[in-house]
Amino acid sequence: MKLIIKKLLCALSFLAPTLAIGSTVQKIDFEDHGFVAHYYAQSPESLKQPIIVLGGSEGGIPTRLAQVIADNGFPTLAVAYFKEESLPDELEKIPLEYFEKAKNWLRHKHPEYNNLTLVGWSKGAELSLLLASQDTAFNRVIAIAPSAVVWAGILKDWQKTPGSSWTREQQALPFVQFNPSGAVNGLLDLYSQSLANRQDGGKATIKTENIQGNVVLYSGGKDEIWPSNLMAEKVCQRMQRNKLSTCEHVNYPALSHLLDYKFLDKSEQSYQTFVSSLESK
């Protein structure tokens, strides 16, 4: 069973390859700023709220997603949190304080804006919802293939049991452990069964009802990684407790985990829907 789980989790690292960056992108290194990112600047007259982009289990800087956002005129900070120089090699116990540095840098760059937008996919979607639930500076979240809970991290060594994906004040956040109880023929089985068998007493649930702003969730009906459709519905259900915020869930029944990347293709209707959600108030 552990060998099967290892092979499945290793496959996550190949979900979204990054793209080469252009010469106009500013590289931000850990030594000078305390975080690793690429910043896509825009002209002052763009008048669009700055965005932090967070990738998933592929690691590194999420250039593929960030480039599309930047091409639509948004000041964009694509932040890496593992698999880059000076950063952890694996997605486990990533301190949330790390992202405070990125947030503060971008707010200093754009003092005319009181708030920022978070855009993330897969583990980055989980992270985006988590950060927004704890920090009112983020008043807009766009999450592709979201999670309603904090999950276990992802390790290369299958003999090790992963701890939480995230920490706060050097303490691991409560998380849902990998705990399948039946046949595991794919990652969807692993995550679905683990969610059904969770033993955290609900503590790992992301408190999305605390988000003060607008959330748009995208899921694929044929998600082969985790039950993003189900988890998106749970996120919106929790957010109904907060009448000052909104949650919209857009499901594409025929698409997979990252929507077959169709929302990054200008010729697709889902691209227009995605871009519109970035601009919505």
N, C-alpha and C positions, 0 to 999 in steps of 0.2 A: 504493500500500500504506500509506504513512504517513497519508494522509488518512483511510483506512478505520479505522486504528488510533486516530487522534485522535477520530473520532466515537464509536467504541466506548468508549474510556476516559472521554470526557466523560459518557457515559450512566451511568457508575458514580455520579456525584455526585447522581443522583436516586433512588437505590435506597431510601432510608429517610428520608422527611421527618420532621423533629422536631415535637414537639407543644408547645403552650404549657404553662408551668409554673404551679402553684398558688401561693398566697401563703405557704404553709408551707415552701417550699423556700428554702434559704440559697444565695445567689449568692456565688461565690468569684471574685475578679478577680485578674488577673495582677499588677497594681501592688502589692497588699497581700500576696499569697501566692506569687507566682511561677508560678502555674498557673491555668487557667480551668476552673471546674466548677460543678455544682449539687450541694448536699448535702441528702439526704433523711434527716432525723433520725427516730429511733424512741424509744419510751419505754424507760427503763432496764431494765424487766423483759422486754424482747423476747428477750434472751439469744441473739441470732443473730449469727454472725460477720459483720463488716463486709465490704462488697463494693465493688470499683472496677469501673465499667462503661466499656467502650471501644467507641466506634462505628467505622464503617467509612469507606469512601470518600465518603460523603455529607458528612462533616465536621461541625463544630459539636459541641454538647453532645448526647449520645445520650439524650434525654429519653424517647423512646418505649420503649426497652428498660429504662431505669432506673426508670420509673414502675411497671412491672409488678413489678419486683423489690422496690421500696420498699413497694408495696401488700401484699406478703407479709411485711412486718415486718422487713426487713433494713436496717440502716443502710447507705445507698447513696451513693457518690460518683461522679457521672457526669462524666467528665473529657473535655474537648475537647483536641485537639492540633493542629488546624489549622482554618482558616475561622472564627475568632473574633477579636475585637479583641485586639491585641498578640501574636497567634500567626501562624505562616506562612499564606499564602493557599493553598498547595498541599501535597500529601502527598509530600514528598521531603525526605530528610536530616533527619528529626525526631530530635533528641537524646534518647536513652533516659534521660539524667539528669533530664530534665523530669519524668518519671513518679516519680522518687525523691521529689520535693517533694510530690506528691499522696499517695504512700505514707506518708511521714513525717507529713504533716498528719492523715491518717486514723488512724494508729497513736497519735498524740498524743491524738486525740479519744477513742480507745477503748483505753486502756492495759491494760485487763483481757484483751485478746486479743493473743496472741503472733503470730498469723498473720492473713492476709487472703485473700479470694477475688477472683479476676479473672473477669469475664464480658465476652466480646467477640464481635462478629460480623464476618465477612468480614475486612477489613484489621485490625479490632480483635481478631479471633480470632488472626490471625497475630501481632499484637503481644502478646496475652496469653500465648501459648505461649512467645514469645521472652523476655518479662520473667520468667516463672516458671522458665525454664531457666537464668536467671542470678541469681536471687534466691530463697533459701529462705523468705523471709517470706511468699511466696505458696504456700500448701499446697493450694489447690483452684483448678481452672480449668474454666470452662464455655465452650466455644468453638463457636459456630454458624458453619457454612461455613468450617472451618479451613484453614490452609495448613501444609504441612510445611517450607516454605522461606521465606527472606526474598526478597521480590520487588522489582522496580524500583518507583520511585515513580510517581505519576500527575500529569502536567503538562497544562496547558491548551494550551500552544504545541506543536503536533505536530511542528514543525521541530526541537525540542530533543530530545536523547536523555536520558531520565530517569536519574538516579543511584539509589543505594540509597534505600529508604524510610526507613532508620534509621541513626543514627550513635552511636558510643560514644567518648568522649574526643576528639571532633571528627574522628574517623576513620569513613569510611563502612563499614558492615558489608558483607561479601560478599553478593552478591545475584544472583538469576536475571534476566538481561536479557530484554527482549522480542525474540524471535528466531524468528519463524514461518518455515516453509519451504514451506508450501503455501497453498492458498486459505484466506482468513480471512473467514468469513461471520458471525462473532460473536465475542464475548469468550472463549467456551469454546475456540474454535479457537486464538485468540491465546495463551491461557495454557497450553493442553494442548501445543501445538507447541513453545512456548518451554521448557516443562518437559522435553520430550523432547530438545530441542536444547541444553540447558544446557551452559555452558562454564566453570563456576565450580569444577570439580573436586570438587564436593561440599561446598565451604566455606560455601555459602549454606544448607545444611540446618540447621534449628533443632535444637539438641541437647536434644531433649525427654527423653532418658534421664537428664538431670540434674535433672529436676523431682522435688522431694521432696514428693509429695502425690498427690491424686486428680484425674484429668482425665476429663471427660465431653465427648465430641465429638458434634455433631449435623450431619448432612449430608442434602441432598436428592438423590434419584436423578436428578432432572431439573434439576440445577444448570446454569444457562445462562451463568454467569460464569466459574468455574474448576472443575477436577476435585476438588471438596472430598471426595467419597467416597473416591477414590484416595488423596488426601493424608492423610485421617483414618486410613486403614488403615496408612499408613507411619508416622504419629506413634505409633500404638499398638504397632507392631512395634518401633520404637526403644525405647519405654518398657519393653518386656519385659526389657531388659537390667538394669533397676533393680527388684529384687524388693520394695523397700520402697514402691513407688508402684503405682498402678493406672490403667488407661486403659480407658474404655468408649466404644464407638462406636455411636451410634444413627442408623441410616439410614432415611429415609422415601422409598421408591422413587418415589412419585408427586408429591413436592414439589420446589420450585425452590430457588434459592440461599439465601434467608433463610426457607425452609420456608413460603413464602406467608404469613408472619406468623401462622400458625395457633397457634404455641406461645405467642402473646401473648393469645389468646382463651380466656377462662375456660370456654367451652362445649366446647373441644376437649380430647381426651385428651392430646395433645402438650403442652398447657399444664400438666396435672398432672404429666407426666413431667419437664418442665423445672423446675417448682418443687421437685419431690422431689430433683432433682439438686443444687439449691442448698443443700439441707439435709443431704444425705448426708455421712457422715463418711469 
